[in-house]
Amino acid sequence: MVGMEGSELELAVTNVAHGGITVARHEGRVVFVSDAIPGERVVARVTDAGKAKFWRADTVRVLEASPHRREHIWPEAAHDRDPADRAGGAEFGHIDPAHQRELKRQVVVDALQRFGGVERDVEVEALPGAADGTGWRTRVRLHVDERGRLGPYAARSHRVIPVSSLPLATERLQKAAPLAEEFGGVGHVDVLAPSVGDPRLVVGEQAPSVIRERVGSREFQLADTGFWQVHEHAAETLSAAVSGAVDETLFDPRAANLDLYGGVGLFAAAVGDRFGSTVRITSVEGDALATDHAAENLAEWVGANAVTGRVERWLAAYVRDASAIERARLRAATVVLDPPRSGAGKQVVAALGDAAPAQIVYVACDPVAFARDVALLRDRGYELDSLRSFDLFPNTHHVEALGHFRRRD
């Protein structure tokens, strides 16, 4: 509505929505409100009134606080700052950790019901770490403003907010972060604190170099510019969860087992470690450099293979061209997939449906995309057999899910 942006509204917040925002209503219209908690009454400033069905607003004052509200763990993101000056990346930092996990549980359950057609409850499991949900990030990207100062973006903005602290970061990363320095001529600086070796900076589009990460007794090599789980305990937690999710009664080590969106081979190695040296598994990854590292990381399994390719294209061609023998191996296969935030999608699920593997283990970083794929998989003959969820990103809205799917025979 013209003229409403910048106006302040008194709102009763009713529930949480996907994306780290809460829901209120004003004169029948939905208002998505940041920095609030369901059950609160707040004053919120309208930031976007351009949509007919909903507006967006930022909390500026709390009139009736939730019992789950606490002082924000990051002063530079707290609601007593002007919304435009709040650091992004800790949008649940004002909520008690246990209630954060409850809100995330609600988001996962609601997404499965609305988009997946599945009634399923789940516990969002905490990872080891500080009780207040700080000190877990081993990687952070800091952006550079026009004066060369470092900081995160403000929420839903490309405005850099200079900060003097990074409370979500591990102690090693906090000490390595050059927050007081200026960097001219680059757009961003990545700060990494890998589990093996010293912390390092990757400045701008710097050429990649090799780092190592330890998961249990195993080490993985990867590019410092490549993907790795951010929480210091995430790789170990997810490796154990993926390995444990595989139904051993359905697992055939000589089948055409697949690790899709395989990165540097983390989950393929988890399967190999559980089922032994005879495991045959192919890791498929679109990043050629990650594939090279996966080949090295999986070298001890003679039957392991790492290939570069866009998963939807590679899988469709593989299934289409498979011989009768290979199709039988596909039908006996276990497929692990860890797609990007957008999910696996129609093309990948269609190819999986044609391949008809015995079981699928799906690692998801977005509950809505996951729920949509749950529905697609059900249409292709797969039921969600079990579900777990993990709080890999405390003090943010992000939540991880892991589903096991069994083929209906």
N, C-alpha and C positions, 0 to 999 in steps of 0.2 A: 504494500500500500504506500503510495507516494507520501512522503513526509514523516513516516514512522521510524525510519532508521535514525538512531540516536536517542529515541524516546526510551524512558524507563517505565517498566511494568512491574507491578506486584503480582507474583505468580506462586501458585501452589504446585510443587513438583510431585508427580505421581509415580513415575517409573523410569527405568533405565532403557536406553536404546543402544543398538550397535554403533560403535564409533566413539565411545567415551562421553556421550552426551545424555542428558536426562530430558524427560518429556513433561511439559505443562500445557495448559490450554488458556487461551485468552479470547473471550467472546466466541467460543466454538472453534477457533483456529488452533492447530497444533503449534507449539513453540518449542524448538529444540534448544535446551539451555546448557551451557558449559559451566563447570565448576560448582555444580549443585549436587545434592543427594536426594533420592526419593524420600518423600515425607517432609521435606523442608518447605518453608515459605521464604522466598527471596525477592529482592529487587534486581531485575535484569535489564540490561541495556540492549535494545534491538540493534543487531548488526546487519541483518539481511531481511528485508520485508518484500522482496521482489517476487516471491512465489505465492500463488493463489492458495495453496493448501497448507503451507507451513512457513513459519519465520524462524530465524536464528537469533539467539540472544546470549549475552555473557553476564554471569552473576557479578554484581557490584556490591551488594550488601546482603547479609543473611539476617532475616528477621526472626525466624524460628529455626534453630539449628537441629539437625539430626543428632541423636546420641552417638552416631558413628563418625561424626565430624571430629577431626583433630587439627592441630596446627600443621600447615603444609610442610612436608619434609624439605622443600626447596623454597626458601624465602623469595627467590626471584621468579617463582611461578604462582605465588599466593594471590588470593582474591583481593587483598588490600592494595595491590598494584592496579593501575589502569589496565584493562584487558589487553590493550595493544602492546603493553610492555611486559607481559607475562611470558616467561620462557616456556616453550612447548616441549612435550616429551615426558611429562609427569602429570597427566590430566586426572589421575586418581590419587594424587599425593596428599589430598586433604581428607582421605577416607581411611578408617582403620583397616589394616590388611585383611583381617578375616571377613569384613564386610565387602571389601573389594572382590574377594573370591566369590562371595555370595552373589554379587551383582553380575560377575562374569558367568556364574552358573546360570543365572536367569537368562542372560543373553544367549548362551549355547542352547539351553532348553527351548527357548522361544524360537530361535532360528530353525531348529530341527522340526518343531511343530509346524511353523508357518511355511517354510520353504522345502522341507524334506518330507512332510507328512508323517513324521515319526514322533510318538510320545515316548520320551526317554529322559530320565533324570540322570544326573552325573555330579560327581564331586570334583571341584577344581582343586587339584592337589598342589600344596605348597612345595617348593624346592628348598634344599638346605640354604641357610643364609641368615642375615640379620632379621630380627623380629619385625622391624619397621619397614622392611622391604627395600632397604638401601644397600649399596655396596656390591652389586652383582654384575654390572656391565663391564665387559672386557673390550668393547669397541664403542667408539662414539665418533660421529661426524660433526665437526664444528664448521660453521659457515663464516665467511669473511665479509664484513661490511665495507662501506666506501672508505673508511678510515683505517682499514686493515685489522680491525678488532675481531676477535673470535667469539662465537657464541652459537647457540641453537636458534632455529627459527621460532618466532612466535607461533602459536597454534593457528592453523589454517591460513598461514601467511608465509611470504618469503622475506619478511623483515627480520634481520639479525638482531638478537638480544644479547649484548655482551653480559657475561656472567663471571662471578668470582668463585663459583663452586659447581661441582658435578656430583651431587649426593648419590645418584644411582650407580656411579662408577665404582669399580674396585679401588682399593687404596693405592695399588700400584699404578692404575691408570690415572687416578686423580693427581698423583705426584708427577706424572709424566706430561700431563696436559698443560700446554703453554698459554694459559688463559691471560696472562699479563703481557704477552708479546704481541707484536703487530706483524701481519703477513700481507704484504702488498703484491698485487698481480696474480693472485690465485683465488679460486672460488671457494675452496674448502680445504680443511686439514682433517685427516683421519688420525685418531689416536688409538693405538692397539696395545693391549697387554696380554699377549699369548701366554699359554700355560708353560711353554718351553722358551727360555731365553728372555731377553730384556724387552721392555716396552719400546715402541717405535712410533714415529710419525710418518704418514704418507701425505706429502704436500701436493695438492692439486692433482694433476694427471701424471703423477710420477710413475715411472716404469715399475712393474711389479717385481718383487723379490720373494724368495721362499721363506716361509716361517713353518714352525712345527707346533702342533697341538697334541696334548696327551689326553687320552680317554682311557681310564683304568690303566692297564699295563701296555696299551698300544699307542703308538705315535702316528700321526697323520701329517703329511706335508701338504702345503697349499700355498697359494699366492697371498701375500699380505693385502692385496686388493680384492681377493675373492671372498666368497660367502663362507661364513662359519657361524654357528650359533652364538648369540651375544651373551647370554647368561653363563656365568662361569661353570655352572653345573648342568646346563641344558644338554650338551652333547652326550654326557654320560647318562643322564636321565632318559633321554629319548632313545638312545641305543638300547638300554635295558628294556624300555617299554616296547619298542619294535620287536626285539628278539623274543620277549615274553608273549607278545600278541600272536605270534605265529603258532597255529595249531599243528603240533608235531604229527598228529594222526593224518593230516592232509599234506604234510611236507614231503616232497620227493627231491632228494639232493641232485638227482640226475635229470630232473625236469628242466624246462626252459625258464628258469626263475629270472625275474626282472627286478631291477632297482631303478625306477623311473624318476627323473629329475635328481639323479644320484649324486650330484656335486662331486666331492673328492672321495666318495666311497664309504662314508660313515656307516650307513645302514646296511650296505652290502657286506661290510666287514662284521657288523653285528650278527647278521644271519650266518655268515661263515664261521664265526667264533662259536656259535651255538651248535651248528650241525656238522662241523668238521671239514677236513681237507678235501673231501670228495664233492663238495658243493659246486654246482654249476650255476653261475649267476652273471647276468649282463647288466652293467650300470650304464644308463643312458643320460647324457647331460649335454645341454646346448652350448656350454662354455668350453671351448677347446682346451684352454689352459687347465681348467678344473679336471677335464677328462685325462689329460696327461698325468696329473697328480694322482687321480684315481687309479690309473694303471699301475703306478708305483706302489700305492697304498694297498692294492689288492694282489700284489705279485705272488704272495705265498700260496694262493689258491690257483691250482693249475686250470680249473674250470671257470675262473673269473675272467671277465672281459669288460673293458671300458670303451664305449663308443661315443663319438660326438654327433649330435643331431637334435633337431627340434623334436621333442617327444611325440607330438601329435603326428608329424609326418613320418618319423622313423617307425613308430609303432604300427601305423596303418599299413606301411609298405611291408614291414616284417610279417604281419599277420596275413596280408594278401598273398605274399609270395612264398609262404611257408609250405614245405612239402608235407605229405601225409604223416611222416614220422615226426617232423617238427611240430605239426599241429597237435599230435598226441602229447608231445612234451609240453606244449603250451597249456593244454587242458589240465595237465597234472601240476602246473606251475603255481608258485607263490609269487605274487606281485606286490612289491613295496613301492609306494609313490608318495612324494613330498613336494606337491606342486607349489607354485608361487601363490601370492595372495588372491589372485583371480580364480584359483581352483583348477581342477583338471579340465572340466568343460566337456561339451558334447562330443567333440572329435575323439578325444582320448577315451572317454567312456564307451563310445561306440566301438572303437577298436578293441577295448578290453572285452566288451560283450561278444564280439566276434571270436576273440581268442578263447574266452570261457575258462580262465584259470580257476584252479580249485579254491583259492582264497586270495583276498586282497587286504593289505595293511596300508591304511591311508593316514598320513600325517598332515594335519591341516593347521594353517596359521590364521584362517579367517572363518568364523563360524557360519556366516551366511553362504559363502562360496561352498563350504563343505556340505551344508544342508542341501543346497541345490544339486550337488553331485550325489548325495545320498538318494535323492529322488530319481536322478538319471540312472544310477546303478540299479535301483530297484526295478526300473523299467526293463533293464537288461538282465534280470534274473538274479540279483544279489541282494541279500538282506543284511542289514547292520546287526552283526552278531554280538559285538561288545563295544564299549565306548569308555575311554578315559579322557581326562582333561587336566592340563598342567598350567600353573601360573608361572610361565617362563619370563614374564615381563612385569614384575611387581611395580605398583604405583603408576602403571599405564593401563589403558583399556584392553590391550592385546591379550589374547588367550589362545592356547594351543589345544587341539583335540587330536585324538588318535582312535580311529575306528577299525575294527576287524569285520570284514565282509565275507560271507560264506555263499557259495553258489547254490541256488536251488536246483536240485537234480530231479 
